[in-house]
């Protein structure tokens, strides 16, 4: 254990009503470091800073590519290529996913296995140029509205920095980067968990783009999705409507029933959908239609139950419209299992690194972008680190990091890659992420991840405390069963709806 103050924290309160920690759990908090450790962290920070332009250019190239889930071939080539050039052993195509990879660098024998997650997929249906006013790029169908271009690159930067530190100091252990595709609705990490790729990991670290710098502890919403495909009978909509059975009627009837159901589900539930295929011409009764549904709740068991009700509504809609329906599970993820021990260690490093500071040009960009928001926080907050907190309510988002967190103690953070007030999945997020603002936030994250990994390699008690907390949060007798069952990865889930199935 590092010399200094050690806090004996009381038992953790329940997270989102689902978790508890044994009252005897002792959580180690790093509040002081030896001079040598401080010097090492300063050197690692300088290493990342010196490579900021290199990593910034890489992130912006991935921003330009904007590849969708399971289609990220060129993005993976950039990230994995950088790791291979740095001496990492890279395994491609893991978990039966062409764009999933694992990169590993080891020193000596013994020591922990520390994993870092990297994402790199874009979102469909939204794009924006690198300007602070709405300016879609003509002909582009996707954009990095969740910032995964900097997510993946920042994680690679952290892993490379730790690898050099391990080599120079002889610190034993394994630093492992997981290239995880299709986080946006494709659940790439779930298939990697299911394939056993996290079975030998001691700790996993991750981060995510944000409009603020925060390493507080909290959970998320579990989520299950499916594409419901209705089949009917085509006919001339005016000349022989009695001969037709509209697949679109089936979709609309299902949507109506699910919307009525909203009154009778737990209030934390979120259900949303998009009609991905509804026919091609008004004068042709459509014989195929498809609707894509998400069902969310903090509790994975409730998500599974509510999803079954949605599926039953689909069957009723088909019966009532004279059509047939089948559905394909696309993804299913748990809620994040928080680990306050790791979060506190990460928060201490985030405070050491500090927030994002704009130069004059970046400030001018941010001021113009700010005008598109209603009552945003001050721009100065990008330079601040939010106070540490343990949040009781689940965050209004879902992530496949959650399934990892149930298997391995997992810590995460957010950094201000976006202008304060920016919402994820917005054109403003695409815009800021395509500028040096995004790069600066990425560097904050890379430094924080690297420093936290260093703590894990040098402090076995921190690893043990994080593992003890994790064991206390997992219910007795629990075994992992993914919400998406045993289906293979849906490598074509971003492809257009196919009437042929």
C-alpha positions in Angstrom: 0.0 0.0 0.0 1.3 3.5 -0.7 2.3 5.4 2.4 -0.1 8.0 3.5 -3.7 8.3 4.8 -5.9 5.2 4.4 -9.6 5.7 4.8 -11.8 3.0 6.2 -15.1 3.8 4.5 -18.5 2.7 5.9 -20.6 0.3 4.0 -21.8 1.6 0.6 -25.4 2.5 0.2 -27.6 0.6 -2.3 -27.1 1.6 -6.0 -30.3 2.1 -7.8 -32.0 -0.2 -5.3 -30.1 -3.3 -6.6 -26.7 -3.5 -4.9 -25.3 -3.7 -1.5 -21.8 -3.9 -0.1 -20.8 -5.8 3.1 -20.5 -3.5 6.0 -17.0 -4.8 6.9 -15.6 -3.9 3.5 -12.4 -1.9 3.8 -11.9 0.4 0.8 -8.4 1.7 0.2 -8.2 5.3 -0.9 -5.0 6.8 -2.4 -4.6 10.2 -0.8 -0.9 10.3 -0.9 1.9 8.9 -3.0 5.6 8.5 -2.6 7.8 10.9 -4.5 8.8 8.2 -7.0 5.2 7.5 -7.9 4.5 11.1 -8.4 7.6 11.4 -10.7 6.4 8.3 -12.7 3.0 9.8 -13.2 4.4 13.1 -14.3 6.6 11.3 -16.8 3.6 9.3 -18.2 1.6 12.6 -18.4 4.4 14.2 -20.4 4.6 11.1 -22.6 0.9 11.4 -23.6 1.2 15.2 -23.9 4.1 14.9 -26.3 2.0 12.6 -28.5 -1.1 14.7 -28.4 -0.9 15.7 -32.1 -0.3 12.1 -33.2 -3.3 10.8 -31.3 -5.4 13.8 -32.2 -4.8 13.2 -35.9 -5.7 9.5 -35.5 -8.9 10.4 -33.7 -9.9 12.9 -36.4 -9.2 10.3 -39.1 -11.7 8.0 -37.3 -14.1 10.9 -37.0 -13.9 11.3 -40.8 -14.4 7.6 -41.4 -17.6 7.4 -39.1 -17.9 3.7 -39.5 -21.0 2.0 -38.1 -21.1 -1.0 -35.7 -19.4 -4.1 -36.9 -18.3 -2.2 -40.0 -15.3 -0.4 -38.4 -12.5 -2.1 -40.5 -10.5 1.0 -41.2 -10.8 2.4 -37.7 -9.7 -0.9 -36.3 -6.7 -0.9 -38.7 -5.6 2.4 -37.3 -5.9 1.5 -33.6 -4.6 -2.0 -33.8 -1.8 -0.9 -36.1 -0.7 1.6 -33.5 -0.6 -1.0 -30.8 1.2 -3.5 -33.0 3.8 -0.9 -33.8 4.3 -0.4 -30.0 5.0 -4.1 -29.4 1.5 -5.3 -28.4 0.5 -8.8 -29.4 -2.8 -8.3 -31.2 -5.5 -11.0 -31.7 -8.0 -10.0 -34.4 -11.5 -11.3 -35.0 -12.1 -12.5 -31.5 -15.6 -13.6 -30.4 -16.5 -14.3 -34.0 -16.5 -10.6 -34.7 -14.2 -9.4 -37.5 -13.7 -5.9 -35.9 -13.2 -7.1 -32.3 -9.6 -7.4 -31.1 -7.5 -7.9 -28.0 -4.0 -6.3 -27.7 -1.7 -7.3 -24.9 1.7 -6.4 -23.5 3.3 -8.2 -20.6 6.4 -7.7 -18.5 7.9 -10.3 -16.2 5.8 -12.8 -14.3 3.2 -12.1 -11.7 1.4 -8.8 -11.3 -2.2 -8.0 -12.2 -3.9 -8.1 -15.6 -5.4 -4.7 -16.2 -7.8 -4.2 -19.1 -8.7 -1.0 -20.9 -11.8 -0.8 -23.1 -11.8 1.0 -26.5 -14.8 1.8 -28.6 -14.9 3.2 -32.2 -18.3 2.9 -33.8 -20.3 5.9 -35.1 -24.1 6.5 -35.0 -26.4 6.4 -38.1 -28.8 9.1 -39.0 -26.8 12.1 -37.8 -23.8 14.0 -39.1 -22.3 17.5 -38.8 -19.3 19.4 -40.0 -16.6 20.8 -37.7 -18.6 24.1 -37.2 -20.5 25.5 -34.2 -23.7 26.0 -36.3 -25.9 23.3 -37.8 -24.1 22.2 -41.0 -24.7 18.6 -42.1 -22.2 17.1 -44.5 -23.9 16.3 -47.7 -23.9 12.6 -48.6 -22.8 11.4 -45.2 -25.2 9.1 -43.3 -23.4 8.7 -39.9 -21.4 10.7 -37.4 -19.4 10.3 -34.2 -22.2 11.8 -32.0 -21.1 9.7 -29.0 -17.4 10.5 -29.4 -16.2 6.9 -29.9 -13.4 8.2 -32.2 -11.7 9.8 -29.2 -12.8 7.0 -26.9 -10.9 4.4 -28.8 -7.9 6.6 -29.5 -7.6 7.8 -25.9 -7.7 4.3 -24.6 -4.9 3.3 -27.0 -2.9 6.3 -25.9 -3.3 5.2 -22.2 -2.3 1.6 -22.9 0.8 2.6 -24.9 1.9 5.0 -22.1 1.5 2.3 -19.5 3.3 -0.2 -21.7 6.4 2.2 -21.9 6.3 2.8 -18.1 6.1 -1.0 -17.4 9.1 -1.6 -19.7 11.2 1.2 -18.3 10.5 0.3 -14.6 10.3 -3.4 -15.0 6.9 -3.4 -13.3 5.5 -6.9 -13.8 2.0 -7.5 -15.1 -0.2 -7.4 -18.2 -1.7 -4.3 -19.8 -4.5 -5.4 -22.2 -6.6 -3.3 -24.5 -9.9 -4.6 -25.7 -11.1 -3.3 -29.1 -14.9 -3.5 -28.7 -17.0 -2.8 -31.7 -20.7 -1.9 -32.1 -21.4 -0.4 -28.6 -24.2 1.5 -30.1 -26.9 -1.1 -30.1 -24.8 -4.0 -31.2 -23.5 -5.1 -27.7 -20.1 -6.1 -29.0 -18.7 -6.5 -25.4 -21.4 -8.9 -24.5 -20.2 -11.4 -27.1 -16.6 -10.8 -25.9 -17.8 -11.5 -22.3 -19.7 -14.6 -23.5 -16.5 -15.8 -25.2 -14.6 -15.7 -21.9 -12.2 -12.9 -23.0 -12.5 -11.3 -19.6 -12.2 -14.4 -17.4 -8.5 -13.8 -16.4 -8.7 -10.0 -16.0 -8.2 -8.5 -12.5 -9.5 -5.0 -13.2 -11.0 -3.2 -16.2 -10.9 0.6 -16.8 -12.9 2.6 -19.3 -14.0 6.2 -20.0 -16.5 8.0 -22.2 -16.7 11.4 -23.8 -18.9 13.9 -22.0 -19.5 17.6 -21.4 -17.9 17.5 -18.0 -15.0 15.8 -16.1 -16.4 13.3 -13.7 -15.4 10.0 -12.1 -18.3 9.5 -9.7 -19.8 6.1 -9.0 -23.2 5.2 -10.5 -25.2 2.7 -12.5 -27.1 2.7 -15.8 -30.2 1.2 -17.5 -30.3 -2.4 -18.6 -31.5 -2.6 -22.2 -32.9 -5.2 -24.6 -33.7 -4.6 -28.2 -35.2 -6.4 -31.2 -36.3 -5.9 -34.7 -40.0 -7.0 -35.2 -40.7 -8.0 -38.8 -44.2 -8.2 -40.1 -45.3 -10.0 -43.2 -48.6 -9.5 -45.1 -50.0 -9.7 -48.6 -49.4 -7.1 -51.2 -52.2 -5.8 -53.4 -53.3 -2.6 -55.3 -54.3 -0.3 -52.5 -57.2 1.2 -54.5 -58.1 -1.5 -57.0 -58.1 -4.6 -54.7 -57.6 -3.5 -51.1 -59.6 -6.4 -49.8 -56.9 -8.8 -51.1 -54.2 -7.1 -49.2 -53.0 -7.5 -45.6 -50.8 -4.6 -44.7 -47.6 -5.4 -42.8 -47.4 -1.7 -41.9 -50.8 -2.1 -40.2 -49.2 -4.7 -38.0 -46.3 -2.4 -37.1 -48.7 0.5 -36.4 -51.0 -1.7 -34.3 -48.1 -3.0 -32.3 -46.8 0.6 -31.7 -50.3 1.7 -30.5 -50.5 -1.2 -28.0 -47.0 -0.6 -26.7 -47.8 3.1 -26.3 -50.9 2.2 -24.3 -48.6 -0.1 -22.2 -46.4 2.8 -21.1 -49.0 3.7 -18.4 -48.6 0.3 -16.9 -44.8 -0.2 -16.5 -42.4 0.9 -13.7 -41.8 4.6 -14.0 -38.0 4.1 -14.6 -38.8 2.2 -17.8 -38.0 3.7 -21.2 -39.4 2.2 -24.4 -38.6 3.7 -27.8 -38.7 2.5 -31.4 -38.1 3.5 -35.0 -39.9 2.1 -38.1 -37.1 0.9 -40.3 -39.3 -0.2 -43.2 -42.8 0.8 -43.9 -43.4 0.1 -47.5 -42.3 1.8 -50.7 -45.4 3.3 -52.4 -48.8 4.4 -51.0 -50.7 2.5 -53.8 -49.1 -0.8 -52.9 -50.2 -2.6 -49.7 -46.9 -3.4 -48.1 -46.2 -7.0 -47.6 -43.2 -6.3 -45.3 -42.6 -3.8 -42.5 -40.1 -3.6 -39.7 -39.9 -1.8 -36.4 -36.8 -1.6 -34.1 -37.5 -1.5 -30.4 -35.4 -0.7 -27.3 -36.7 -1.6 -23.8 -34.8 -0.1 -20.8 -35.0 -0.3 -17.0 -32.4 -0.3 -14.2 -33.2 -3.9 -13.4 -32.2 -6.6 -16.0 -35.0 -8.9 -14.8 -37.6 -6.2 -15.3 -36.3 -5.5 -18.7 -36.7 -9.1 -19.7 -40.2 -9.2 -18.3 -41.3 -5.9 -20.0 -39.7 -7.1 -23.3 -41.9 -10.2 -23.2 -45.0 -8.0 -22.9 -43.8 -6.0 -26.0 -43.3 -9.2 -27.9 -46.8 -10.3 -26.9 -48.2 -7.0 -28.2 -46.5 -7.8 -31.5 -48.2 -11.2 -31.7 -51.6 -9.6 -30.9 -51.0 -6.9 -33.6 -50.3 -9.6 -36.2 -53.4 -11.5 -35.2 -55.6 -8.5 -35.4 -54.2 -7.3 -38.8 -54.1 -10.7 -40.5 -50.3 -10.6 -40.8 -47.5 -12.7 -39.3 -44.6 -11.5 -37.2 -41.2 -12.7 -36.1 -38.5 -10.9 -34.2 -34.7 -11.0 -33.9 -33.0 -10.0 -30.7 -30.4 -7.5 -31.6 -28.8 -6.7 -28.3 -29.2 -7.0 -24.6 -27.1 -5.4 -21.8 -27.1 -5.4 -18.1 -26.9 -2.3 -15.8 -23.5 -1.1 -14.8 -22.3 -2.7 -11.5 -20.5 0.3 -9.9 -17.2 0.0 -8.0 -16.6 3.0 -5.7 -13.1 1.8 -4.8 -12.0 2.1 -8.4 -14.0 5.3 -8.9 -12.3 7.0 -5.9 -8.8 6.1 -7.2 -9.8 7.3 -10.7 -11.2 10.6 -9.2 -7.9 11.3 -7.4 -6.1 10.9 -10.7 -8.6 13.0 -12.6 -8.1 15.8 -10.1 -4.4 15.5 -10.5 -4.8 15.8 -14.3 -7.4 18.6 -14.2 -10.0 19.6 -16.7 -10.0 21.0 -20.3 -8.7 24.5 -20.9 -9.7 26.4 -24.1 -7.5 28.7 -26.1 -9.0 31.8 -27.6 -10.1 30.1 -30.9 -11.7 27.2 -29.0 -13.4 29.6 -26.6 -14.9 31.5 -29.6 -16.1 28.1 -31.1 -17.7 27.1 -27.8 -19.4 30.5 -27.3 -21.2 30.1 -30.7 -22.1 26.5 -30.0 -23.5 27.6 -26.6 -26.1 29.7 -28.3 -27.8 26.5 -29.6 -28.5 25.3 -26.0 -31.2 26.3 -23.5 -29.7 27.4 -20.1 -26.4 25.6 -20.5 -23.7 25.4 -17.7 -20.9 28.0 -18.0 -18.1 27.3 -20.4 -15.7 27.6 -17.5 -17.0 24.2 -16.2 -15.0 22.4 -18.8 -11.9 23.2 -16.8 -13.4 21.9 -13.6 -13.5 18.4 -12.1 -16.9 17.5 -10.6 -16.9 16.5 -6.9 -16.8 12.8 -6.2 -20.2 11.3 -5.6 -22.0 8.0 -5.3 -25.2 8.4 -7.3 -28.2 6.4 -6.2 -30.3 6.7 -9.3 -29.3 4.9 -12.5 -28.1 7.2 -15.3 -30.4 7.5 -18.3 -28.2 5.6 -20.6 -27.2 2.0 -21.5 -23.9 0.5 -22.3 -22.4 -3.0 -22.9 -19.6 -2.0 -20.5 -22.3 -3.2 -18.0 -21.9 -6.9 -18.8 -18.1 -6.5 -18.3 -18.7 -4.8 -14.9 -20.7 -7.8 -13.6 -17.8 -10.1 -14.5 -14.8 -8.0 -13.5 -14.4 -4.9 -11.1 -14.8 -2.0 -13.6 -14.0 1.7 -13.1 -14.9 4.5 -15.5 -14.9 8.3 -16.0 -16.0 11.0 -18.3 -14.0 13.9 -19.7 -15.1 17.2 -21.4 -14.6 16.3 -25.0 -17.8 18.3 -25.7 -18.8 21.9 -24.9 -20.6 22.1 -21.5 -24.3 21.6 -22.0 -23.9 19.2 -25.0 -26.1 16.2 -25.1 -24.8 12.9 -26.4 -26.1 11.8 -29.8 -26.4 15.4 -30.9 -25.0 17.4 -33.8 -23.2 19.5 -31.2 -21.3 16.5 -30.0 -20.3 15.6 -33.5 -19.0 19.2 -34.1 -17.0 19.6 -30.9 -15.6 16.1 -31.2 -14.2 17.0 -34.5 -12.1 19.9 -33.1 -9.2 20.3 -30.7 -11.7 20.5 -27.9 -12.4 16.8 -28.4 -8.7 16.0 -28.5 -8.0 17.9 -25.3 -10.7 16.0 -23.5 -9.3 12.8 -24.9 -5.9 13.6 -23.5 -7.4 14.2 -20.0 -9.0 10.8 -20.2 -5.8 9.1 -21.5 -3.7 10.5 -18.6 -6.3 9.6 -16.0 -6.6 6.0 -17.3 -2.9 5.6 -17.4 -2.3 6.9 -13.9 -5.1 4.7 -12.5 -3.6 1.7 -14.2 -0.2 2.6 -12.6 -1.9 2.6 -9.2 -3.3 -0.9 -9.9 0.2 -2.2 -10.9 1.9 -0.7 -7.8 -0.7 -1.3 -5.1 -2.0 -4.8 -4.6 -4.3 -3.7 -1.8 -6.1 -1.4 -4.2 -6.8 -4.3 -6.5 -7.9 -6.5 -3.6 -10.2 -3.8 -2.2 -11.8 -3.3 -5.6 -12.3 -7.1 -6.0 -13.8 -7.4 -2.5 -16.3 -4.6 -3.2 -17.2 -6.3 -6.5 -17.8 -9.6 -4.8 -20.0 -7.9 -2.2 -22.2 -6.3 -5.0 -22.8 -9.5 -7.0 -25.7 -11.4 -5.5 -25.0 -14.8 -3.9 -25.3 -17.7 -6.3 -25.5 -15.4 -9.3 -24.2 -16.7 -12.7 -23.9 -14.8 -15.8 -26.6 -15.2 -18.5 -26.6 -12.7 -21.3 -29.9 -11.0 -22.2 -29.3 -11.7 -25.8 -29.2 -15.5 -25.3 -27.0 -17.6 -27.5 -27.5 -15.8 -30.8 -24.4 -15.0 -32.9 -23.2 -11.4 -33.2 -25.6 -9.5 -35.5 -22.9 -8.3 -37.9 -25.5 -6.9 -40.3 -27.7 -5.1 -37.7 -26.9 -1.7 -39.4 -27.8 -3.0 -42.8 -31.1 -1.7 -44.3 -34.3 -3.7 -43.5 -34.5 -6.8 -45.7 -37.9 -8.0 -46.8 -36.4 -11.4 -47.5 -35.6 -11.8 -43.8 
